[in-house]
Amino acid sequence: MENPFFEDNERLMPPEEYEARLRRSLPEWQTHYTSDDYVDYTWHAPTVRLLTMRPRLRPPSSHYEYPAWAHKALGGLPAAINPGIFLGAKTIAAALLDLLTEPALLKQAQDRVHRAHRRRHRRNAMDGAVAAQRLPAAH
């Protein structure tokens, strides 16, 4: 077999497509995937989040399925994961270069962050006001 990996392992996938595929495996009531603290620090520092795929082997025939341990083992094999990690690093670097060389794009990104901060602060203030209404009166 010339290339043992699925084609999807070697292409960039739009975030919307990735999420749609991911959501097929989740129950409808589940709104988040994994427990990650990235949402906390994204409020304080410029951040890029890039999800990479764990390599999957193409079966040698349509009737064959690799055992689960084979898929897990590929996650620790540098020759299998490094191409995705390096592609991610190049993508993040290209985004940074765009922000450094295109002032209008940087302004757009900054405006988006400022809008998100304002929404978050309004939501937190409203949550605090609702919580204060629920407190018993002090005597």
OpenMM code with the backbone's topology and positions (N, CA, C; nanometers):
from openmm import Vec3, app, unit

residues = "MET GLU ASN PRO PHE PHE GLU ASP ASN GLU ARG LEU MET PRO PRO GLU GLU TYR GLU ALA ARG LEU ARG ARG SER LEU PRO GLU TRP GLN THR HIS TYR THR SER ASP ASP TYR VAL ASP TYR THR TRP HIS ALA PRO THR VAL ARG LEU LEU THR MET ARG PRO ARG LEU ARG PRO PRO SER SER HIS TYR GLU TYR PRO ALA TRP ALA HIS LYS ALA LEU GLY GLY LEU PRO ALA ALA ILE ASN PRO GLY ILE PHE LEU GLY ALA LYS THR ILE ALA ALA ALA LEU LEU ASP LEU LEU THR GLU PRO ALA LEU LEU LYS GLN ALA GLN ASP ARG VAL HIS ARG ALA HIS ARG ARG ARG HIS ARG ARG ASN ALA MET ASP GLY ALA VAL ALA ALA GLN ARG LEU PRO ALA ALA HIS".split()
positions = [
    Vec3(0.0852, -0.1168, 0.0000),
    Vec3(0.0000, 0.0000, 0.0000),
    Vec3(0.0903, 0.1238, 0.0000),
    Vec3(0.0726, 0.2093, -0.0993),
    Vec3(0.1598, 0.3263, -0.1127),
    Vec3(0.1432, 0.4248, 0.0032),
    Vec3(0.0194, 0.4582, 0.0375),
    Vec3(-0.0063, 0.5505, 0.1479),
    Vec3(-0.1002, 0.4801, 0.2455),
    Vec3(-0.0514, 0.4465, 0.3648),
    Vec3(-0.1344, 0.3698, 0.4578),
    Vec3(-0.2397, 0.4514, 0.5328),
    Vec3(-0.2394, 0.5845, 0.5176),
    Vec3(-0.3310, 0.6685, 0.5945),
    Vec3(-0.4517, 0.7107, 0.5116),
    Vec3(-0.5637, 0.7361, 0.5804),
    Vec3(-0.6825, 0.7895, 0.5150),
    Vec3(-0.6513, 0.9279, 0.4594),
    Vec3(-0.7191, 0.9638, 0.3506),
    Vec3(-0.6966, 1.0948, 0.2881),
    Vec3(-0.7272, 1.2097, 0.3848),
    Vec3(-0.8277, 1.1927, 0.4706),
    Vec3(-0.8638, 1.2992, 0.5647),
    Vec3(-0.7501, 1.3328, 0.6611),
    Vec3(-0.6561, 1.2399, 0.6798),
    Vec3(-0.5433, 1.2667, 0.7682),
    Vec3(-0.4484, 1.3703, 0.7098),
    Vec3(-0.4606, 1.3979, 0.5832),
    Vec3(-0.3616, 1.4834, 0.5170),
    Vec3(-0.4227, 1.6047, 0.4488),
    Vec3(-0.5358, 1.6496, 0.4983),
    Vec3(-0.5950, 1.7702, 0.4410),
    Vec3(-0.6467, 1.8589, 0.5526),
    Vec3(-0.6494, 1.9875, 0.5256),
    Vec3(-0.7085, 2.0811, 0.6200),
    Vec3(-0.8599, 2.0719, 0.6073),
    Vec3(-0.9260, 2.0720, 0.7198),
    Vec3(-1.0707, 2.0607, 0.7211),
    Vec3(-1.1273, 2.1882, 0.7820),
    Vec3(-1.2249, 2.2493, 0.7175),
    Vec3(-1.2854, 2.3691, 0.7771),
    Vec3(-1.3434, 2.3355, 0.9147),
    Vec3(-1.3351, 2.4296, 1.0097),
    Vec3(-1.3842, 2.4017, 1.1454),
    Vec3(-1.5293, 2.3545, 1.1485),
    Vec3(-1.6122, 2.4089, 1.0609),
    Vec3(-1.7539, 2.3705, 1.0596),
    Vec3(-1.7709, 2.2225, 1.0216),
    Vec3(-1.6920, 2.1778, 0.9264),
    Vec3(-1.6980, 2.0372, 0.8849),
    Vec3(-1.6482, 1.9466, 0.9973),
    Vec3(-1.5396, 1.9872, 1.0618),
    Vec3(-1.4859, 1.9082, 1.1717),
    Vec3(-1.5899, 1.8950, 1.2831),
    Vec3(-1.6508, 2.0082, 1.3190),
    Vec3(-1.7482, 2.0042, 1.4276),
    Vec3(-1.8695, 1.9197, 1.3897),
    Vec3(-1.9162, 1.9300, 1.2664),
    Vec3(-2.0305, 1.8488, 1.2233),
    Vec3(-1.9974, 1.7000, 1.2343),
    Vec3(-1.8792, 1.6609, 1.1935),
    Vec3(-1.8385, 1.5208, 1.2054),
    Vec3(-1.8294, 1.4785, 1.3513),
    Vec3(-1.7718, 1.5650, 1.4318),
    Vec3(-1.7556, 1.5345, 1.5737),
    Vec3(-1.8913, 1.5169, 1.6408),
    Vec3(-1.9847, 1.6062, 1.6106),
    Vec3(-2.1153, 1.6035, 1.6754),
    Vec3(-2.1959, 1.4784, 1.6404),
    Vec3(-2.1645, 1.4147, 1.5291),
    Vec3(-2.2348, 1.2893, 1.4957),
    Vec3(-2.2111, 1.1819, 1.6009),
    Vec3(-2.0973, 1.1902, 1.6704),
    Vec3(-2.0657, 1.0877, 1.7700),
    Vec3(-2.1100, 1.1271, 1.9109),
    Vec3(-2.1656, 1.2461, 1.9280),
    Vec3(-2.2067, 1.2928, 2.0605),
    Vec3(-2.3582, 1.2853, 2.0749),
    Vec3(-2.4064, 1.2634, 2.1972),
    Vec3(-2.5515, 1.2715, 2.2187),
    Vec3(-2.5996, 1.4143, 2.1936),
    Vec3(-2.7239, 1.4306, 2.1528),
    Vec3(-2.7758, 1.5639, 2.1179),
    Vec3(-2.7668, 1.6633, 2.2328),
    Vec3(-2.7810, 1.6160, 2.3567),
    Vec3(-2.7809, 1.7058, 2.4717),
    Vec3(-2.6408, 1.7570, 2.5053),
    Vec3(-2.5366, 1.6933, 2.4540),
    Vec3(-2.3998, 1.7320, 2.4884),
    Vec3(-2.3568, 1.8517, 2.4053),
    Vec3(-2.3184, 1.9594, 2.4735),
    Vec3(-2.2835, 2.0826, 2.4020),
    Vec3(-2.1340, 2.1051, 2.3885),
    Vec3(-2.0514, 2.0382, 2.4699),
    Vec3(-1.9071, 2.0589, 2.4655),
    Vec3(-1.8362, 1.9262, 2.4453),
    Vec3(-1.7149, 1.9347, 2.3962),
    Vec3(-1.6347, 1.8161, 2.3720),
    Vec3(-1.5043, 1.8296, 2.4483),
    Vec3(-1.4756, 1.7386, 2.5329),
    Vec3(-1.3587, 1.7316, 2.6207),
    Vec3(-1.3672, 1.8381, 2.7305),
    Vec3(-1.2820, 1.8265, 2.8241),
    Vec3(-1.2712, 1.9285, 2.9297),
    Vec3(-1.1355, 1.9950, 2.9113),
    Vec3(-1.1395, 2.1185, 2.8752),
    Vec3(-1.0178, 2.1900, 2.8419),
    Vec3(-1.0261, 2.3284, 2.9037),
    Vec3(-0.9159, 2.3803, 2.9505),
    Vec3(-0.9178, 2.5118, 3.0135),
    Vec3(-0.8838, 2.6241, 2.9164),
    Vec3(-0.8801, 2.5952, 2.7874),
    Vec3(-0.8428, 2.6996, 2.6925),
    Vec3(-0.9391, 2.8179, 2.6971),
    Vec3(-1.0650, 2.7955, 2.7320),
    Vec3(-1.1597, 2.9068, 2.7339),
    Vec3(-1.1247, 3.0091, 2.8408),
    Vec3(-1.0568, 2.9665, 2.9470),
    Vec3(-1.0181, 3.0614, 3.0512),
    Vec3(-0.9064, 3.1538, 3.0058),
    Vec3(-0.8034, 3.0993, 2.9443),
    Vec3(-0.6923, 3.1864, 2.9088),
    Vec3(-0.7135, 3.2620, 2.7787),
    Vec3(-0.8099, 3.2236, 2.6983),
    Vec3(-0.8336, 3.2984, 2.5748),
    Vec3(-0.8870, 3.4383, 2.6032),
    Vec3(-0.9363, 3.4598, 2.7240),
    Vec3(-0.9839, 3.5941, 2.7598),
    Vec3(-0.8683, 3.6869, 2.7931),
    Vec3(-0.7489, 3.6337, 2.8120),
    Vec3(-0.6374, 3.7140, 2.8598),
    Vec3(-0.5187, 3.7209, 2.7646),
    Vec3(-0.5162, 3.6365, 2.6654),
    Vec3(-0.4012, 3.6328, 2.5747),
    Vec3(-0.4476, 3.5966, 2.4341),
    Vec3(-0.3811, 3.6526, 2.3336),
    Vec3(-0.4138, 3.6112, 2.1965),
    Vec3(-0.3932, 3.4594, 2.1844),
    Vec3(-0.4875, 3.3946, 2.1219),
    Vec3(-0.4867, 3.2486, 2.1214),
    Vec3(-0.5269, 3.1941, 1.9859),
    Vec3(-0.4641, 3.0855, 1.9505),
    Vec3(-0.5045, 3.0079, 1.8340),
    Vec3(-0.5283, 2.8665, 1.8838),
    Vec3(-0.6390, 2.8104, 1.8497),
    Vec3(-0.6666, 2.6714, 1.8875),
    Vec3(-0.6793, 2.5916, 1.7592),
    Vec3(-0.5976, 2.4909, 1.7496),
    Vec3(-0.5962, 2.4082, 1.6300),
    Vec3(-0.6100, 2.2631, 1.6721),
    Vec3(-0.7091, 2.1971, 1.6190),
    Vec3(-0.7294, 2.0557, 1.6497),
    Vec3(-0.6643, 1.9727, 1.5399),
    Vec3(-0.5871, 1.8758, 1.5810),
    Vec3(-0.5240, 1.7876, 1.4826),
    Vec3(-0.5827, 1.6482, 1.4962),
    Vec3(-0.5819, 1.5777, 1.3866),
    Vec3(-0.6397, 1.4444, 1.3833),
    Vec3(-0.5358, 1.3402, 1.4220),
    Vec3(-0.5785, 1.2443, 1.4992),
    Vec3(-0.4912, 1.1303, 1.5247),
    Vec3(-0.4917, 1.0469, 1.3973),
    Vec3(-0.3757, 1.0057, 1.3507),
    Vec3(-0.3709, 0.9289, 1.2257),
    Vec3(-0.4520, 0.7996, 1.2344),
    Vec3(-0.5162, 0.7686, 1.1259),
    Vec3(-0.5904, 0.6426, 1.1152),
    Vec3(-0.5390, 0.5688, 0.9930),
    Vec3(-0.5171, 0.4409, 1.0110),
    Vec3(-0.4687, 0.3580, 0.9011),
    Vec3(-0.5828, 0.3164, 0.8101),
    Vec3(-0.5544, 0.3195, 0.6829),
    Vec3(-0.6487, 0.2707, 0.5823),
    Vec3(-0.6437, 0.1170, 0.5882),
    Vec3(-0.7580, 0.0489, 0.6000),
    Vec3(-0.7526, -0.0975, 0.6047),
    Vec3(-0.7069, -0.1539, 0.4694),
    Vec3(-0.6360, -0.2652, 0.4733),
    Vec3(-0.5875, -0.3232, 0.3479),
    Vec3(-0.7004, -0.3762, 0.2595),
    Vec3(-0.8174, -0.4018, 0.3192),
    Vec3(-0.9343, -0.4442, 0.2409),
    Vec3(-1.0593, -0.3930, 0.3119),
    Vec3(-1.1708, -0.3933, 0.2422),
    Vec3(-1.2945, -0.3407, 0.3005),
    Vec3(-1.3481, -0.4296, 0.4122),
    Vec3(-1.2993, -0.5509, 0.4228),
    Vec3(-1.3485, -0.6441, 0.5248),
    Vec3(-1.2611, -0.6453, 0.6495),
    Vec3(-1.1554, -0.5645, 0.6505),
    Vec3(-1.0612, -0.5675, 0.7621),
    Vec3(-1.0800, -0.4456, 0.8511),
    Vec3(-1.0689, -0.4657, 0.9826),
    Vec3(-1.0723, -0.3554, 1.0772),
    Vec3(-0.9548, -0.3719, 1.1724),
    Vec3(-0.8757, -0.2664, 1.1856),
    Vec3(-0.7629, -0.2720, 1.2779),
    Vec3(-0.8140, -0.2780, 1.4216),
    Vec3(-0.7403, -0.3421, 1.5118),
    Vec3(-0.7810, -0.3410, 1.6530),
    Vec3(-0.7655, -0.2000, 1.7104),
    Vec3(-0.8413, -0.1704, 1.8158),
    Vec3(-0.8410, -0.0366, 1.8754),
    Vec3(-0.7009, 0.0060, 1.9198),
    Vec3(-0.6200, -0.0867, 1.9686),
    Vec3(-0.4874, -0.0496, 2.0178),
    Vec3(-0.4004, 0.0073, 1.9060),
    Vec3(-0.4235, -0.0345, 1.7819),
    Vec3(-0.3435, 0.0169, 1.6698),
    Vec3(-0.3683, 0.1670, 1.6519),
    Vec3(-0.4944, 0.2079, 1.6645),
    Vec3(-0.5288, 0.3497, 1.6529),
    Vec3(-0.4649, 0.4288, 1.7676),
    Vec3(-0.4719, 0.3751, 1.8877),
    Vec3(-0.4134, 0.4427, 2.0037),
    Vec3(-0.2610, 0.4528, 1.9904),
    Vec3(-0.1986, 0.3475, 1.9427),
    Vec3(-0.0526, 0.3459, 1.9304),
    Vec3(-0.0031, 0.4518, 1.8319),
    Vec3(-0.0798, 0.4788, 1.7288),
    Vec3(-0.0375, 0.5791, 1.6304),
    Vec3(-0.0276, 0.7190, 1.6924),
    Vec3(-0.1032, 0.7435, 1.7997),
    Vec3(-0.0980, 0.8732, 1.8659),
    Vec3(0.0359, 0.9015, 1.9312),
    Vec3(0.1190, 0.8018, 1.9499),
    Vec3(0.2501, 0.8221, 2.0104),
    Vec3(0.3643, 0.7991, 1.9144),
    Vec3(0.3343, 0.7815, 1.7884),
    Vec3(0.4364, 0.7542, 1.6876),
    Vec3(0.4733, 0.8849, 1.6174),
    Vec3(0.5924, 0.9399, 1.6426),
    Vec3(0.6285, 1.0695, 1.5836),
    Vec3(0.6110, 1.0746, 1.4313),
    Vec3(0.6459, 0.9693, 1.3616),
    Vec3(0.6332, 0.9717, 1.2155),
    Vec3(0.4875, 0.9874, 1.1723),
    Vec3(0.3944, 0.9479, 1.2594),
    Vec3(0.2532, 0.9581, 1.2254),
    Vec3(0.1918, 1.0906, 1.2696),
    Vec3(0.2386, 1.1466, 1.3809),
    Vec3(0.1751, 1.2686, 1.4322),
    Vec3(0.2494, 1.3972, 1.3971),
    Vec3(0.3799, 1.3898, 1.3751),
    Vec3(0.4557, 1.5118, 1.3479),
    Vec3(0.4077, 1.5901, 1.2262),
    Vec3(0.3711, 1.5245, 1.1161),
    Vec3(0.3234, 1.6049, 1.0021),
    Vec3(0.2052, 1.6951, 1.0388),
    Vec3(0.1119, 1.6449, 1.1177),
    Vec3(-0.0024, 1.7271, 1.1586),
    Vec3(0.0378, 1.8383, 1.2519),
    Vec3(0.1278, 1.8097, 1.3441),
    Vec3(0.1746, 1.9121, 1.4381),
    Vec3(0.2501, 2.0216, 1.3629),
    Vec3(0.3363, 1.9826, 1.2699),
    Vec3(0.4114, 2.0824, 1.1927),
    Vec3(0.3188, 2.1649, 1.1038),
    Vec3(0.2181, 2.1015, 1.0456),
    Vec3(0.1222, 2.1763, 0.9644),
    Vec3(0.0477, 2.2761, 1.0525),
    Vec3(0.0132, 2.2344, 1.1736),
    Vec3(-0.0525, 2.3257, 1.2666),
    Vec3(0.0359, 2.4443, 1.3002),
    Vec3(0.1630, 2.4182, 1.3252),
    Vec3(0.2562, 2.5266, 1.3571),
    Vec3(0.2682, 2.6240, 1.2397),
    Vec3(0.2742, 2.5721, 1.1185),
    Vec3(0.2822, 2.6590, 0.9999),
    Vec3(0.1548, 2.7421, 0.9855),
    Vec3(0.0398, 2.6816, 1.0149),
    Vec3(-0.0879, 2.7523, 1.0034),
    Vec3(-0.0955, 2.8659, 1.1049),
    Vec3(-0.0537, 2.8382, 1.2277),
    Vec3(-0.0536, 2.9414, 1.3322),
    Vec3(0.0440, 3.0533, 1.2952),
    Vec3(0.1615, 3.0181, 1.2450),
    Vec3(0.2606, 3.1188, 1.2051),
    Vec3(0.2074, 3.2051, 1.0918),
    Vec3(0.1394, 3.1430, 0.9953),
    Vec3(0.0834, 3.2197, 0.8835),
    Vec3(-0.0238, 3.3168, 0.9328),
    Vec3(-0.1060, 3.2732, 1.0286),
    Vec3(-0.2085, 3.3615, 1.0842),
    Vec3(-0.1436, 3.4803, 1.1552),
    Vec3(-0.0377, 3.4545, 1.2290),
    Vec3(0.0333, 3.5618, 1.2988),
    Vec3(0.0937, 3.6605, 1.1986),
    Vec3(0.1541, 3.6085, 1.0924),
    Vec3(0.2106, 3.6974, 0.9892),
    Vec3(0.1015, 3.7827, 0.9253),
    Vec3(-0.0159, 3.7230, 0.9012),
    Vec3(-0.1271, 3.8010, 0.8454),
    Vec3(-0.1640, 3.9155, 0.9387),
    Vec3(-0.1706, 3.8870, 1.0688),
    Vec3(-0.2076, 3.9908, 1.1645),
    Vec3(-0.1013, 4.1004, 1.1734),
    Vec3(0.0254, 4.0630, 1.1576),
    Vec3(0.1342, 4.1604, 1.1651),
    Vec3(0.1451, 4.2462, 1.0395),
    Vec3(0.1022, 4.1934, 0.9270),
    Vec3(0.1213, 4.2644, 0.8001),
    Vec3(-0.0074, 4.3245, 0.7433),
    Vec3(-0.1214, 4.2949, 0.8054),
    Vec3(-0.2489, 4.3479, 0.7554),
    Vec3(-0.3214, 4.4200, 0.8690),
    Vec3(-0.2984, 4.5517, 0.8824),
    Vec3(-0.3576, 4.6275, 0.9928),
    Vec3(-0.5105, 4.6156, 1.0007),
    Vec3(-0.5778, 4.6095, 0.8880),
    Vec3(-0.7242, 4.5996, 0.8903),
    Vec3(-0.7682, 4.4657, 0.9515),
    Vec3(-0.6954, 4.3608, 0.9219),
    Vec3(-0.7271, 4.2297, 0.9787),
    Vec3(-0.7018, 4.2288, 1.1296),
    Vec3(-0.5928, 4.2918, 1.1720),
    Vec3(-0.5631, 4.3015, 1.3147),
    Vec3(-0.6733, 4.3795, 1.3863),
    Vec3(-0.7164, 4.4901, 1.3275),
    Vec3(-0.8238, 4.5704, 1.3881),
    Vec3(-0.9513, 4.4896, 1.3981),
    Vec3(-0.9839, 4.4143, 1.2950),
    Vec3(-1.1035, 4.3295, 1.2964),
    Vec3(-1.0951, 4.2270, 1.4112),
    Vec3(-0.9799, 4.1672, 1.4286),
    Vec3(-0.9613, 4.0683, 1.5359),
    Vec3(-0.9730, 4.1350, 1.6720),
    Vec3(-0.9123, 4.2522, 1.6865),
    Vec3(-0.9197, 4.3239, 1.8143),
    Vec3(-1.0637, 4.3638, 1.8461),
    Vec3(-1.1348, 4.4121, 1.7458),
    Vec3(-1.2748, 4.4510, 1.7668),
    Vec3(-1.3584, 4.3307, 1.8101),
    Vec3(-1.3330, 4.2175, 1.7509),
    Vec3(-1.4071, 4.0964, 1.7870),
    Vec3(-1.3812, 4.0588, 1.9336),
    Vec3(-1.2565, 4.0669, 1.9749),
    Vec3(-1.2228, 4.0357, 2.1147),
    Vec3(-1.2895, 4.1357, 2.2088),
    Vec3(-1.2863, 4.2638, 2.1746),
    Vec3(-1.3473, 4.3653, 2.2606),
    Vec3(-1.4985, 4.3443, 2.2722),
    Vec3(-1.5638, 4.3097, 2.1602),
    Vec3(-1.7088, 4.2814, 2.1649),
    Vec3(-1.7364, 4.1616, 2.2559),
    Vec3(-1.6560, 4.0587, 2.2436),
    Vec3(-1.6742, 3.9387, 2.3265),
    Vec3(-1.6539, 3.9720, 2.4739),
    Vec3(-1.5544, 4.0553, 2.5043),
    Vec3(-1.5299, 4.0959, 2.6441),
    Vec3(-1.6504, 4.1726, 2.6991),
    Vec3(-1.7026, 4.2651, 2.6181),
    Vec3(-1.8188, 4.3422, 2.6648),
    Vec3(-1.9379, 4.2508, 2.6911),
    Vec3(-1.9634, 4.1546, 2.6011),
    Vec3(-2.0742, 4.0598, 2.6223),
    Vec3(-2.0528, 3.9791, 2.7492),
    Vec3(-1.9292, 3.9341, 2.7698),
    Vec3(-1.9001, 3.8528, 2.8882),
    Vec3(-1.9206, 3.9335, 3.0165),
    Vec3(-1.8738, 4.0598, 3.0171),
    Vec3(-1.8896, 4.1424, 3.1366),
    Vec3(-2.0368, 4.1726, 3.1629),
    Vec3(-2.1149, 4.1992, 3.0579),
    Vec3(-2.2590, 4.2228, 3.0763),
    Vec3(-2.3266, 4.0982, 3.1325),
    Vec3(-2.2904, 3.9822, 3.0783),
    Vec3(-2.3491, 3.8562, 3.1247),
    Vec3(-2.3118, 3.8315, 3.2711),
    Vec3(-2.1849, 3.8546, 3.3059),
    Vec3(-2.1423, 3.8354, 3.4449),
    Vec3(-2.2146, 3.9328, 3.5386),
    Vec3(-2.2330, 4.0567, 3.4935),
    Vec3(-2.3029, 4.1547, 3.5762),
    Vec3(-2.4484, 4.1122, 3.5963),
    Vec3(-2.5115, 4.0643, 3.4905),
    Vec3(-2.6501, 4.0180, 3.5019),
    Vec3(-2.6579, 3.8963, 3.5930),
    Vec3(-2.5641, 3.8035, 3.5812),
    Vec3(-2.5624, 3.6863, 3.6688),
    Vec3(-2.5478, 3.7287, 3.8141),
    Vec3(-2.4626, 3.8291, 3.8402),
    Vec3(-2.4429, 3.8796, 3.9762),
    Vec3(-2.5690, 3.9444, 4.0302),
    Vec3(-2.6385, 4.0197, 3.9445),
    Vec3(-2.7615, 4.0863, 3.9881),
    Vec3(-2.8693, 3.9832, 4.0215),
    Vec3(-2.8817, 3.8809, 3.9429),
    Vec3(-2.9786, 3.7753, 3.9685),
    Vec3(-2.9426, 3.7032, 4.0980),
    Vec3(-2.8148, 3.6751, 4.1184),
    Vec3(-2.7710, 3.6064, 4.2404),
    Vec3(-2.7990, 3.6942, 4.3620),
    Vec3(-2.7774, 3.8260, 4.3501),
    Vec3(-2.8018, 3.9155, 4.4616),
    Vec3(-2.9497, 3.9196, 4.4971),
    Vec3(-3.0374, 3.9092, 4.3999),
    Vec3(-3.1821, 3.9103, 4.4256),
    Vec3(-3.2234, 3.7849, 4.5023),
    Vec3(-3.1483, 3.6777, 4.4886),
    Vec3(-3.1833, 3.5515, 4.5541),
    Vec3(-3.1342, 3.5448, 4.6987),
    Vec3(-3.0430, 3.6350, 4.7372),
    Vec3(-2.9894, 3.6339, 4.8732),
    Vec3(-3.0961, 3.6779, 4.9724),
    Vec3(-3.0983, 3.6155, 5.0911),
    Vec3(-3.1933, 3.6614, 5.1927),
    Vec3(-3.1557, 3.8005, 5.2409),
    Vec3(-3.2534, 3.8755, 5.2792),
    Vec3(-3.2289, 4.0119, 5.3270),
    Vec3(-3.1509, 4.0073, 5.4582),
    Vec3(-3.0552, 4.0957, 5.4726),
    Vec3(-2.9757, 4.1042, 5.5965),
    Vec3(-3.0565, 4.1761, 5.7023),
    Vec3(-3.0516, 4.1289, 5.8271),
    Vec3(-3.1265, 4.1933, 5.9366),
    Vec3(-3.0320, 4.2586, 6.0317),
] * unit.nanometer
topology = app.Topology()
chain = topology.addChain("A")
for resn in residues:
    res = topology.addResidue(resn, chain)
    for name in ("N", "CA", "C"):
        topology.addAtom(name, app.Element.getBySymbol(name[0]), res)
